[in-house]
Amino acid sequence: MRVAVTGASGFIGSALTRALEGDGHEVLRIGRRASGPGALRWDPEAGVLDPAGLEGVDAVVHLAGEGIAERRWTEAQKRRIRDSRVASTTLLAEALAGLDAKPAVLVSGSGIDAYGDRGDEVLTERSPRGSTFLAGVVRDWEAATGPAAAAGIRVAHLRTSMVLGRDGGALPRMVRLARFGLLGRIGSGRQWWSWISLEDQVRAIRHLIDHDVAGPVNVCAPNPVTNAELTAAIGRALRRPTFLPVPAFAPKVLLGAELAETLLLESKRAVPERLQRSGFRFQHETVDDALAAVLRD
């Protein structure tokens, strides 16, 4: 199978690429600095992508986009977050729609931020959208795949949660704090954090390539935890205390109020209803199992 991947050098993309190539599949890396065999250069901001380079791919996985927490949220940065997702997805979807030999499936990035801040409500793909900034980004991001779907390509939206892995995402920062005894619940600690191990994230993407699932898919483990529960689980895994609470105002000072609220204080209790109904089986169903695997060494 020949799979095109945007964001192939990122945290999730690099793990996906290793897994695909390890199983003998051919990966076409799409990136701004891509060059040489097995690579296709694009520039979404300039609208540059040669569709001919995509002819004959069997599947496309779209993971590119400006990092949510790369820097404080100014209005300009929020535009970059939105535009990097919507412009790149529109460019890719239109290119795929115009191909003679179209891929069977586009698995396109998205997020559980679609639901906004929802307290203790259990969130499935049938839950209504939220009204936060990122909920609006996700709405437009998913809608940008429209040309591909209209051309008959199956489109699955990866509503990804917090991904637990050694080399990226939030976990390494939390582990560093825990090793110095500085990790504790944030605010009340009652906000729900859905999560998934990096291994299961990659397996879920591959499952969506191979199975006839379209539309939004919550990519998260079946047992979400509160911030306080995750903090305690990291402490258990590292055998370090996690009793030092972090007042809610502290991350707001460090990151800015809106970004801190979105990253750390909003509550999103998402569950993987469609993923499980399609036959997916998790390697790590509990956060303790996931942390034991990730932090084994």
C-alpha positions in Angstrom: 0.0 0.0 0.0 1.2 3.5 -0.8 0.2 6.1 1.8 0.8 9.8 1.6 1.3 11.6 5.0 1.4 15.3 5.8 3.0 16.2 9.1 5.2 13.1 8.8 8.0 14.6 10.8 5.8 15.4 13.8 5.1 13.6 17.0 2.3 11.4 15.6 3.3 11.5 12.0 6.8 10.1 12.6 5.4 7.2 14.7 2.8 6.5 12.0 5.5 6.6 9.3 7.8 4.2 11.2 4.9 1.7 11.7 3.8 1.8 8.1 7.3 1.4 6.7 8.0 -1.3 9.3 5.2 -3.3 7.8 6.4 -2.9 4.3 4.2 -0.1 3.1 5.5 2.8 1.0 5.1 6.3 2.6 5.0 9.5 0.5 6.0 12.3 2.9 4.4 15.7 2.1 6.1 18.7 3.6 7.4 22.2 3.1 11.0 21.0 3.0 10.4 17.6 1.5 12.8 16.6 -1.2 14.1 13.5 -2.9 12.5 10.1 -3.5 9.5 9.4 -1.4 8.8 13.1 -0.8 6.4 15.7 -2.2 6.9 19.4 -1.5 4.0 21.7 -0.7 3.4 25.2 0.6 -0.2 25.5 1.8 0.0 29.2 2.5 1.0 29.8 -1.1 -1.4 27.2 -2.5 1.5 25.1 -3.9 1.0 21.4 -4.3 1.6 19.4 -7.5 -1.4 16.9 -7.8 0.6 14.7 -10.1 2.7 13.6 -7.2 -0.4 12.2 -5.5 -1.5 10.0 -8.4 -1.8 6.4 -7.4 -1.6 6.7 -3.7 -4.0 4.3 -1.9 -4.6 6.4 1.2 -3.8 9.9 2.6 -3.3 10.8 6.2 -3.4 14.6 6.9 -1.7 15.6 10.2 -0.2 19.0 9.4 -1.0 22.2 11.3 0.3 24.9 13.5 0.9 23.7 17.1 -1.9 24.7 19.4 0.5 25.6 22.2 3.5 26.8 20.2 3.1 30.3 21.6 0.7 32.6 23.5 -2.6 33.2 21.7 -2.6 36.6 20.1 -5.2 37.3 17.5 -2.5 36.8 14.8 -1.5 33.4 16.4 -5.1 32.3 16.5 -5.5 33.1 12.8 -2.3 31.0 12.1 -3.8 28.1 14.0 -7.0 28.2 12.0 -5.5 29.1 8.6 -2.8 26.4 8.8 -5.5 23.8 9.2 -8.2 25.1 6.9 -5.9 26.2 4.1 -3.8 23.0 4.0 -6.9 20.8 4.2 -8.6 22.7 1.4 -5.5 22.5 -0.8 -5.1 18.8 -0.2 -8.8 17.9 -0.6 -9.1 19.8 -3.9 -5.9 18.2 -5.2 -7.2 14.7 -4.3 -10.6 15.4 -5.9 -9.0 16.3 -9.2 -6.9 13.1 -9.5 -7.6 10.5 -12.1 -6.6 7.7 -9.7 -8.1 8.8 -6.4 -7.1 7.3 -3.1 -9.8 5.3 -1.3 -9.6 7.2 1.9 -8.5 10.5 3.4 -7.9 10.3 7.2 -7.8 14.0 8.2 -6.7 15.5 11.5 -9.3 17.0 13.9 -9.7 17.2 17.7 -12.1 16.6 20.6 -12.0 20.4 20.9 -15.0 20.1 18.6 -17.1 19.7 21.8 -15.8 22.7 23.8 -15.9 22.8 27.6 -18.6 20.3 28.7 -18.1 19.5 32.4 -19.0 15.9 33.3 -21.0 15.2 30.1 -20.0 12.0 28.3 -19.2 13.1 24.7 -19.7 10.8 21.7 -19.5 11.7 18.0 -23.3 12.4 18.2 -22.8 15.2 20.8 -23.4 18.7 19.6 -20.4 21.0 18.9 -19.2 23.6 21.3 -18.8 27.3 21.0 -15.1 27.9 21.9 -12.5 29.2 19.5 -11.1 25.7 18.9 -14.5 24.2 18.4 -14.9 26.7 15.5 -11.5 25.8 14.1 -12.5 22.1 14.1 -15.8 22.9 12.4 -14.0 24.7 9.6 -11.1 22.2 9.5 -13.5 19.2 9.0 -15.6 21.1 6.5 -12.5 21.8 4.4 -12.4 18.1 3.4 -15.6 18.6 1.5 -14.1 18.5 -2.0 -12.6 15.1 -1.4 -15.8 13.6 0.0 -17.8 15.1 -2.9 -15.4 13.3 -5.3 -16.2 9.9 -3.7 -13.2 9.6 -1.4 -14.1 8.2 2.0 -13.1 10.9 4.7 -12.6 10.1 8.4 -12.0 12.9 10.8 -9.5 12.1 13.6 -11.0 13.8 16.7 -7.8 13.3 18.6 -7.4 13.7 22.3 -4.2 14.1 24.4 -1.7 11.6 23.1 0.6 10.0 25.7 4.1 9.3 24.4 7.7 9.7 25.4 8.9 12.1 22.7 6.1 14.7 22.3 2.9 16.1 23.5 2.2 17.1 27.1 3.5 14.0 28.9 7.2 14.7 28.8 6.7 18.1 30.5 4.5 16.6 33.1 7.0 13.9 33.8 9.8 16.4 34.2 7.7 18.3 36.8 6.9 15.1 38.6 10.5 14.0 38.9 11.2 17.2 40.8 8.0 16.8 42.9 6.4 19.8 41.3 3.4 18.1 39.5 0.0 18.5 41.1 -3.6 18.9 40.1 -4.5 22.1 38.2 -7.2 24.1 39.7 -10.0 21.9 41.1 -8.5 18.9 39.2 -12.0 17.8 38.4 -11.8 18.7 34.7 -11.9 15.6 32.4 -8.9 14.9 30.1 -9.5 12.3 27.5 -6.3 10.6 26.4 -4.8 7.9 24.2 -1.4 6.2 24.0 0.8 7.0 21.0 0.7 3.3 20.1 -3.1 3.2 20.0 -3.2 6.5 18.2 -1.1 5.0 15.4 -3.1 1.8 15.4 -6.4 3.8 15.3 -5.2 5.7 12.2 -4.3 2.5 10.5 -7.6 1.0 11.5 -9.4 3.9 9.9 -7.4 3.5 6.7 -8.5 -0.2 6.5 -12.1 -0.1 7.7 -15.1 1.5 6.2 -15.6 4.4 8.7 -16.4 7.9 7.6 -17.1 11.2 9.4 -16.0 12.2 12.9 -14.2 9.6 15.0 -13.2 10.2 18.6 -9.7 9.0 18.9 -9.3 8.5 22.6 -9.1 5.6 25.1 -12.4 4.3 26.6 -11.6 5.4 30.1 -11.1 9.2 30.3 -9.7 10.5 33.6 -9.8 13.8 35.5 -6.7 16.0 35.7 -6.3 15.0 39.3 -6.5 11.3 38.4 -3.9 11.6 35.6 -1.6 13.5 37.9 -1.9 10.8 40.5 -1.3 8.1 37.9 1.9 9.8 36.7 3.1 10.0 40.3 2.4 6.3 40.8 4.3 5.4 37.6 7.3 7.4 38.7 7.0 6.8 42.4 7.0 10.5 43.1 4.6 12.7 45.2 2.0 14.8 43.3 0.3 16.6 46.2 1.4 20.1 45.3 -1.7 21.8 43.7 -1.4 24.4 41.0 -3.8 27.3 41.4 -5.9 28.0 38.3 -4.4 31.5 37.9 -0.8 30.3 37.6 -1.0 28.8 34.0 -3.1 31.8 33.0 -0.2 34.1 33.9 2.3 31.8 32.2 0.3 31.0 29.0 -2.4 33.7 28.8 -5.9 33.2 30.0 -7.6 31.7 26.9 -4.8 29.3 26.0 -4.5 28.1 29.6 -8.3 27.6 29.9 -8.3 25.6 26.6 -5.3 23.4 27.3 -5.6 22.8 31.1 -8.9 23.8 32.6 -11.6 22.9 30.0 -13.4 19.6 30.6 -13.8 17.2 27.7 -15.0 13.7 28.6 -14.9 12.1 25.2 -15.3 8.4 24.5 -14.5 6.4 21.4 -18.0 5.1 20.5 -17.5 4.9 16.7 -14.0 3.5 16.9 -15.1 0.7 19.2 -18.2 -0.1 17.2 -16.0 -0.5 14.1 -14.1 -3.3 15.9 -11.1 -1.4 17.1 -9.4 -3.0 20.2 -7.2 -0.9 22.5 -3.8 -2.0 23.7 -4.0 0.4 26.6 -7.5 0.9 28.0 -6.5 2.5 31.3 -4.1 5.4 31.9 -2.1 3.2 34.3 -1.5 0.7 31.6 -0.6 3.4 29.1 1.9 5.1 31.5 3.5 1.8 32.4 4.2 1.1 28.7 5.3 4.6 27.9 7.5 5.1 30.9 8.8 1.5 31.1 12.4 2.5 30.8 
